[in-house]
Amino acid sequence: MTFHKAALSILAVSLATAMLYARQQPRYQPGSSLTPDQAALVRQAIACEKATIQQIRQRAPVVETYIQDTRLDADLHLAPINDYYMLSRVDFNKAFFSNAYERRAAEGHGFFNGSNDAMARLSRVLGLSPASYSSTGFMDMMFVDPTGFDEQHYAFSFVRSELLGKVHTSVFDVHPRNPGAGRFYGNIWVEEEGGNIVRFNGGYTHDQSGHAYAYFFHVDSWRSNLQANLWLPTAVYVDQTHRTGDKDPVGVKAQTYFWGYSLKLPTRNSENISMKVDDAVDQSDTQDVSPLQASRIWVGQAEDNVIERLVQAGLVAPLTPGGYETRVLDQIVLNLSAANNLTLPQPVRARVMLTDTVEATTVGNTILISRGLLNSLPSEQAIASVIAMELAHVAMGHHIDTSYAFNDRMLFPDEAIFQRITMYHSEADNAAAAKQAMAYLQNSTYKNQLDAAGTFYAQLANRARVLKAITTPVLGDSMLRPDGTPWLAELASQSPKLSPGEARQVAGLPFGNSLKIDPWDDTVETLSDKRQAPVNTHERQANEERPSLSRPQPYSPPKLPAGESLDAIAPVSASSHAAAPAILVTDFAGTASEPNDR
């Protein structure tokens, strides 16, 4: 009996050890044999990925990340319960560096304490392990594997050929050959002509066992052909209904956008900033300037300096002839101005802030509206309501601080821009502008079509209870009073009651619904797809993160009209006044995080 007991004990231990060992082995199917052409394309993709990493080390794009915690909901399927927002100018040279744009320290607006702090917080939010990843966390997902993407570490299997947008691609299944934390597992789309990775979709192994089922999160990462043979990351989307290893059924949706690839690359060795004056225009006149006109010119110079500085930092879109600003926003400005017989000494122009935060403001005679706000507004009438309030600020003389007319006031690093430039209005100015905006709207052609605008403000106030990060402005004014009610509450009170369960009532739109950023030159464009009507309450959720699926196309140089040079169609970065000196940031103090160690 003793012998049998001992044998059974040894067998039990052996079985347990074998089961444990089996659980620790990678659960991957071996890679299938590739044809010579497929193998050559894989090797080309590996080489192109290394070249892409080197290319991005030479640039310092703007990186915006917005995260929503979600929970299962009976009516909405997944409902946001919390959110996080971060905006950074990132330098990937030699290691991963980032400088977070620090939010202004005004009461009620919050601020970020620094790049390392912000990145570490972002990693904690997403459940990333600091032992396996650098503090830049989520932004590492712009690469398949920045340190070990090769045939030695990964096995490749051909899946299919696929036309992705206008790009012919081959899809490969990719998985690590050996255990290791942070290894990619999923599919990659490789353009057949140049061998560049256009998209990758999958997850990352969680621990040293290399388990295929243990991921940090799942990621869908896209790239765009921004210049000849140059594909760079433009969007990263994360969507997990349940976080790995988390007993609390809280999911996460996160979206990261990259833009500003053509911005001047800052250095990190000093804090000196130089200014360069190009194409100075002689505006001298033989006539004397009256004190009133001189005051107006001085305000205009402050406006030009601020707008130009924001364009140089990648925070405001440069103008393009016939662009969205002139076709849509300026036309609404004209509609409201004409209907109310407004005569102003300088023309009022509208520009787009590139952030996803829901906000708007004015800088002199320039109206700034965020991309996030424009994307979530459900109609032209709703856009007109925002412009009406900002137009009231202009007409009532709520100008920017004229000390910005001194060029030296613009000499500071990009990450300090929210702290150094004050563009938000006082509560008294906002209250007065809201009252005047209602009068403008009632005198306009929009007066009988404002129902959607009113319900937008009602739903925004409702959503802001949980989505505090995206409704907190970084540059301008919130659409809501400090108590959470809309500034245009009168408009909301005159509209139909908000009905969350009614699919036909579109009170607001998901993020990214209408405008997109050109990642190279920061111009904004309208989406080519037609806007789809929601068919249920889940599809009609306002201010919700959605996947960033795109239709890649090969780069083609701008077509030049007959007799015109490239300069004739280049983006225009000056504001509505005289051209201001171009402010070039030549230094960008960076804080190094730990290099990626996977």
MARPAFI-870771 format. One line per field, with one value per residue (C-alpha): residue in one letter; x, y, z. Coordinates in steps of 0.1 Angstrom, whole numbers, m for minus. Example, Ala and Ser with C-alpha at 12.3 -4.5 7.8 and 13.67 -1.06 7.14 Angstrom:
# residues 2
type = (A;S);
X = (123;137);
Y = (m45;m11);
Z = (78;71);
# end
This chain:
# residues 598
type = (M;T;F;H;K;A;A;L;S;I;L;A;V;S;L;A;T;A;M;L;Y;A;R;Q;Q;P;R;Y;Q;P;G;S;S;L;T;P;D;Q;A;A;L;V;R;Q;A;I;A;C;E;K;A;T;I;Q;Q;I;R;Q;R;A;P;V;V;E;T;Y;I;Q;D;T;R;L;D;A;D;L;H;L;A;P;I;N;D;Y;Y;M;L;S;R;V;D;F;N;K;A;F;F;S;N;A;Y;E;R;R;A;A;E;G;H;G;F;F;N;G;S;N;D;A;M;A;R;L;S;R;V;L;G;L;S;P;A;S;Y;S;S;T;G;F;M;D;M;M;F;V;D;P;T;G;F;D;E;Q;H;Y;A;F;S;F;V;R;S;E;L;L;G;K;V;H;T;S;V;F;D;V;H;P;R;N;P;G;A;G;R;F;Y;G;N;I;W;V;E;E;E;G;G;N;I;V;R;F;N;G;G;Y;T;H;D;Q;S;G;H;A;Y;A;Y;F;F;H;V;D;S;W;R;S;N;L;Q;A;N;L;W;L;P;T;A;V;Y;V;D;Q;T;H;R;T;G;D;K;D;P;V;G;V;K;A;Q;T;Y;F;W;G;Y;S;L;K;L;P;T;R;N;S;E;N;I;S;M;K;V;D;D;A;V;D;Q;S;D;T;Q;D;V;S;P;L;Q;A;S;R;I;W;V;G;Q;A;E;D;N;V;I;E;R;L;V;Q;A;G;L;V;A;P;L;T;P;G;G;Y;E;T;R;V;L;D;Q;I;V;L;N;L;S;A;A;N;N;L;T;L;P;Q;P;V;R;A;R;V;M;L;T;D;T;V;E;A;T;T;V;G;N;T;I;L;I;S;R;G;L;L;N;S;L;P;S;E;Q;A;I;A;S;V;I;A;M;E;L;A;H;V;A;M;G;H;H;I;D;T;S;Y;A;F;N;D;R;M;L;F;P;D;E;A;I;F;Q;R;I;T;M;Y;H;S;E;A;D;N;A;A;A;A;K;Q;A;M;A;Y;L;Q;N;S;T;Y;K;N;Q;L;D;A;A;G;T;F;Y;A;Q;L;A;N;R;A;R;V;L;K;A;I;T;T;P;V;L;G;D;S;M;L;R;P;D;G;T;P;W;L;A;E;L;A;S;Q;S;P;K;L;S;P;G;E;A;R;Q;V;A;G;L;P;F;G;N;S;L;K;I;D;P;W;D;D;T;V;E;T;L;S;D;K;R;Q;A;P;V;N;T;H;E;R;Q;A;N;E;E;R;P;S;L;S;R;P;Q;P;Y;S;P;P;K;L;P;A;G;E;S;L;D;A;I;A;P;V;S;A;S;S;H;A;A;A;P;A;I;L;V;T;D;F;A;G;T;A;S;E;P;N;D;R);
X = (0;28;44;11;5;40;36;2;17;46;21;m1;29;41;7;4;39;32;m1;17;44;19;1;34;41;32;m1;7;3;36;39;29;53;55;60;92;73;55;88;104;75;79;116;108;82;107;132;105;95;130;131;98;111;142;119;98;129;135;101;81;44;15;m1;m36;m51;m86;m98;m133;m140;m171;m197;m224;m257;m291;m301;m268;m249;m217;m220;m190;m186;m153;m128;m91;m75;m39;m22;16;43;64;100;109;146;169;143;107;104;72;63;27;9;2;m34;m38;m39;m71;m96;m117;m97;m70;m35;m10;21;46;52;65;36;11;24;26;m10;m20;m3;m21;m54;m49;m36;m1;27;55;79;73;67;82;62;50;27;0;21;44;15;24;49;44;75;101;130;125;103;122;121;142;115;83;67;46;17;0;m37;m51;m47;m69;m76;m74;m88;m68;m38;m32;m20;m11;m23;0;m7;21;30;62;84;95;80;84;64;52;54;28;2;m22;m24;m4;m14;16;14;25;42;65;65;53;30;m3;m22;m18;m45;m40;m26;5;16;13;41;73;53;42;6;m14;m45;m28;m28;m24;m52;m62;m51;m60;m32;m33;m8;m10;12;20;49;66;74;67;41;37;13;m18;m44;m44;m77;m83;m116;m119;m153;m135;m100;m76;m74;m98;m128;m147;m165;m152;m141;m121;m121;m92;m82;m48;m43;m10;m5;21;47;60;64;99;117;127;160;163;196;185;153;162;136;143;120;122;105;96;80;76;49;54;21;32;7;11;m20;m19;m35;m61;m58;m89;m75;m41;m59;m76;m43;m27;m54;m51;m13;m19;m44;m20;8;m14;m29;4;19;m9;m4;33;26;2;m29;m47;m52;m36;m59;m61;m78;m114;m110;m136;m132;m141;m167;m186;m177;m171;m203;m222;m205;m217;m252;m254;m237;m259;m291;m282;m267;m233;m207;m172;m140;m122;m136;m145;m129;m133;m105;m104;m86;m73;m81;m109;m119;m154;m146;m146;m133;m123;m89;m96;m117;m109;m134;m118;m139;m124;m125;m142;m170;m175;m175;m202;m226;m255;m264;m255;m280;m261;m228;m245;m254;m218;m207;m234;m220;m184;m196;m212;m179;m163;m190;m190;m153;m142;m107;m76;m49;m31;3;6;12;48;65;88;56;55;89;83;82;52;42;37;14;m18;m2;13;m17;m50;m79;m109;m135;m148;m182;m197;m185;m198;m232;m235;m224;m249;m277;m267;m263;m299;m309;m286;m302;m338;m330;m314;m326;m318;m345;m371;m345;m328;m344;m313;m291;m311;m311;m273;m267;m291;m273;m239;m248;m260;m228;m205;m214;m192;m171;m154;m120;m133;m157;m129;m113;m76;m75;m108;m143;m165;m200;m212;m214;m194;m226;m229;m258;m253;m245;m273;m297;m325;m320;m321;m353;m371;m362;m379;m372;m341;m351;m321;m341;m354;m331;m345;m335;m299;m289;m251;m227;m198;m163;m146;m179;m172;m137;m103;m68;m41;m13;14;4;m24;m51;m87;m108;m144;m149;m158;m183;m219;m232;m253;m285;m285;m310;m309;m300;m265;m256;m269;m246;m231;m195;m186;m153;m156;m131;m109;m112;m97;m92;m55;m44;m9;7;3;19;m5;m17;m7;m31;m18;6;7;35;34;34;1;m17;3;m15;m19;m11;m17;m49;m74;m50;m16;9;27;63;65;75;96;103;139;140;117;129;123;121;135;115;129;136;112;126;106);
Y = (0;23;17;23;55;68;59;77;107;108;104;132;155;146;153;186;196;185;205;236;232;229;260;279;269;293;282;292;272;269;293;279;277;309;311;328;360;360;354;382;405;396;404;437;445;439;463;489;487;495;524;537;536;556;581;588;593;624;639;652;648;659;629;630;602;600;571;561;535;516;494;471;490;475;503;515;482;499;532;555;559;578;594;606;630;637;659;657;667;636;632;596;602;576;567;575;611;631;666;668;701;712;724;758;760;781;771;741;733;710;704;677;676;666;642;612;617;619;589;568;577;567;534;528;536;511;484;484;468;492;462;453;487;521;550;560;530;533;552;521;506;527;499;462;456;485;462;427;426;400;364;353;364;360;334;345;328;341;347;364;393;423;457;481;514;518;499;462;444;409;399;378;361;370;354;352;322;322;334;370;398;425;404;411;385;392;402;427;443;448;469;447;474;489;464;490;479;497;483;458;443;421;420;417;389;396;377;357;326;341;329;337;344;368;403;437;449;445;472;483;505;524;542;567;573;609;614;594;559;573;555;568;560;581;563;536;522;500;483;458;450;435;443;413;400;425;411;443;442;476;479;505;523;544;564;579;603;615;647;674;653;682;704;716;691;707;700;692;708;743;764;791;797;817;836;838;865;854;874;906;929;966;980;1016;1042;1079;1087;1092;1065;1076;1065;1043;1026;1022;1004;981;973;966;941;925;921;903;881;873;864;840;823;819;805;780;769;764;743;720;731;751;740;762;776;762;779;766;746;736;769;791;768;761;781;815;811;807;837;857;844;855;888;897;888;910;939;935;959;953;971;938;907;878;845;810;785;749;739;704;690;666;686;702;739;772;807;839;855;891;887;850;824;791;759;726;696;676;701;703;665;661;689;673;700;733;750;736;749;782;784;780;806;830;830;835;862;880;879;897;922;931;937;908;909;890;904;929;922;893;920;919;890;881;870;840;827;797;758;742;723;756;771;765;782;812;821;830;827;819;845;854;841;876;878;844;851;884;866;838;863;882;849;841;874;867;833;846;872;846;821;794;806;779;750;751;720;698;726;727;689;689;712;691;659;675;686;651;634;659;643;613;626;654;652;657;685;704;729;732;764;782;781;752;750;746;769;760;744;721;738;750;787;785;769;790;772;739;748;756;723;688;669;648;611;588;557;573;563;589;618;626;651;646;626;603;616;617;619;645;660;645;659;656;641;657;694;696;708;696;678;665;627;615;589;600;604;574;577;556;527;521;537;522;537;572;576;611;617;580;566;547;527;547;526;543;537;541;554;558;592;615;650;679;686;720;741;753;782;779;769;747;778;788;759;756;759;795;798;835;848;873;902;911;883;879;868;830;817;787;765;755;739;714;703;666;643;608;578;543;527;501;468;442);
Z = (0;8;m25;m43;m24;m32;m68;m69;m52;m77;m106;m92;m88;m123;m138;m120;m132;m167;m167;m153;m179;m206;m195;m196;m232;m260;m275;m311;m343;m362;m391;m425;m454;m475;m512;m523;m532;m498;m479;m499;m490;m453;m454;m471;m445;m417;m434;m440;m403;m392;m417;m403;m368;m379;m398;m367;m346;m367;m360;m331;m338;m317;m300;m286;m265;m253;m231;m219;m192;m202;m185;m199;m202;m209;m234;m248;m247;m235;m217;m207;m170;m169;m192;m195;m219;m227;m254;m259;m283;m285;m295;m302;m309;m293;m267;m261;m249;m244;m233;m222;m230;m194;m189;m175;m138;m136;m110;m121;m152;m137;m151;m159;m137;m163;m192;m171;m147;m174;m193;m161;m154;m189;m185;m152;m168;m195;m171;m185;m164;m157;m154;m191;m208;m207;m192;m227;m225;m251;m277;m280;m300;m330;m339;m342;m321;m320;m309;m321;m353;m374;m385;m355;m331;m351;m373;m404;m422;m453;m448;m479;m503;m496;m512;m483;m496;m528;m516;m526;m495;m483;m449;m427;m393;m370;m336;m315;m319;m282;m249;m240;m225;m249;m281;m308;m318;m346;m383;m403;m437;m460;m491;m520;m540;m513;m484;m459;m430;m435;m406;m377;m355;m325;m290;m269;m247;m210;m193;m199;m205;m239;m235;m266;m245;m221;m236;m222;m246;m282;m306;m342;m355;m388;m409;m438;m468;m460;m484;m512;m497;m462;m441;m406;m377;m377;m354;m327;m314;m283;m275;m247;m231;m201;m190;m188;m153;m139;m118;m122;m156;m167;m203;m221;m254;m263;m294;m302;m331;m345;m365;m370;m387;m407;m376;m369;m348;m315;m297;m260;m251;m244;m239;m264;m291;m322;m345;m382;m403;m438;m466;m445;m461;m461;m448;m445;m456;m463;m442;m404;m382;m357;m321;m326;m357;m340;m311;m336;m354;m321;m312;m346;m341;m308;m326;m354;m330;m310;m340;m357;m325;m321;m357;m352;m321;m341;m321;m348;m384;m411;m437;m472;m501;m503;m471;m445;m426;m456;m471;m439;m409;m425;m444;m412;m398;m428;m425;m389;m395;m425;m407;m377;m397;m379;m391;m377;m386;m393;m410;m386;m395;m380;m374;m362;m330;m336;m302;m294;m263;m265;m265;m283;m279;m297;m303;m314;m345;m350;m338;m327;m325;m315;m338;m311;m307;m345;m348;m321;m333;m351;m377;m393;m370;m340;m354;m359;m322;m312;m337;m326;m290;m302;m327;m297;m279;m309;m314;m276;m277;m255;m270;m262;m240;m262;m245;m270;m296;m284;m302;m273;m254;m278;m269;m248;m253;m269;m237;m218;m244;m224;m194;m213;m235;m219;m243;m221;m212;m178;m165;m169;m205;m213;m198;m218;m250;m245;m241;m272;m291;m286;m301;m331;m336;m334;m361;m384;m409;m383;m359;m368;m370;m336;m320;m327;m312;m280;m275;m281;m251;m230;m238;m234;m199;m191;m205;m188;m155;m164;m193;m174;m192;m228;m217;m198;m222;m227;m246;m246;m230;m220;m234;m199;m169;m137;m123;m153;m171;m207;m214;m240;m215;m230;m263;m246;m227;m260;m276;m273;m242;m243;m249;m245;m256;m288;m317;m341;m318;m327;m300;m306;m327;m318;m320;m354;m372;m398;m397;m400;m397;m424;m402;m423;m427;m400;m423;m416;m442;m442;m443;m478;m465;m462;m427;m417;m397;m364;m363;m325;m292;m293;m326;m316;m286;m285;m275;m278;m291;m323;m344;m367;m398;m429;m466;m473;m506;m522;m518;m548;m551;m552;m587;m599;m619;m652;m647;m608;m586;m555;m533;m547;m531;m499;m466;m454;m417;m412;m397;m411;m405;m419;m421;m387;m382;m384;m349;m351;m320;m321;m287;m270;m236;m232;m203;m210;m200;m197;m231;m243;m230;m248);
# end
